[in-house]
């Protein structure tokens, strides 16, 4: 999914420091949500520090 323009979070809470989706939290997951015909779609690009077990894998906890 490639979206253009600001995410829902960037539009409505640009200063949020939420760990999951806060645009202002440099150390968070930086999840971005976008409106779609069926509701919302999210975008997440894991950083190296989110890796677990082996390269290319992440662990949800």
C-alpha positions as CSV (number, residue, x, y, z in Angstrom):
1,X,0.0,0.0,0.0
2,X,1.4,3.4,-1.0
3,X,-0.5,6.4,0.2
4,X,0.0,10.0,-0.6
5,X,-0.6,12.9,1.8
6,X,-0.9,13.0,5.5
7,X,-2.1,10.1,7.6
8,X,-5.1,10.3,10.0
9,X,-2.6,10.7,12.9
10,X,-0.7,13.5,11.1
11,X,-4.0,15.3,10.4
12,X,-5.7,15.0,13.8
13,X,-2.9,14.5,16.3
14,X,0.4,15.7,14.9
15,X,2.0,16.2,18.4
16,X,0.9,12.8,19.8
17,X,3.6,10.8,21.5
18,X,1.6,7.6,21.4
19,X,4.1,4.7,21.2
20,X,2.1,2.9,18.4
21,X,1.0,5.8,16.2
22,X,2.3,9.1,17.5
23,X,3.9,11.2,14.8
24,X,5.9,13.1,17.4
25,X,7.4,9.9,19.0
26,X,10.7,9.3,17.3
27,X,11.2,6.1,19.3
28,X,7.7,4.6,18.7
29,X,6.4,2.3,16.0
30,X,5.2,5.3,13.8
31,X,2.1,3.4,12.5
32,X,0.3,5.5,9.9
33,X,-3.4,5.0,9.1
34,X,-5.2,6.1,5.9
35,X,-8.8,6.3,4.9
36,X,-10.0,3.8,2.3
37,X,-13.3,2.8,0.8
38,X,-13.7,0.0,3.4
39,X,-12.5,2.0,6.5
40,X,-8.9,2.5,7.4
41,X,-5.6,0.9,6.2
42,X,-2.4,1.1,8.2
43,X,1.2,1.3,7.1
44,X,4.1,0.2,9.2
45,X,7.8,0.0,8.3
46,X,9.8,-1.8,11.1
47,X,13.1,-0.4,12.1
48,X,16.2,-2.5,12.9
49,X,15.5,-2.3,16.6
50,X,12.1,-3.9,16.1
51,X,13.7,-7.2,14.9
52,X,13.6,-10.4,16.9
53,X,15.1,-13.8,16.5
54,X,16.7,-13.3,13.1
55,X,17.0,-10.7,10.4
56,X,13.8,-10.0,8.5
57,X,11.5,-11.1,11.4
58,X,9.7,-9.0,14.0
59,X,7.9,-10.2,17.1
60,X,4.7,-8.7,18.4
61,X,5.5,-9.5,22.0
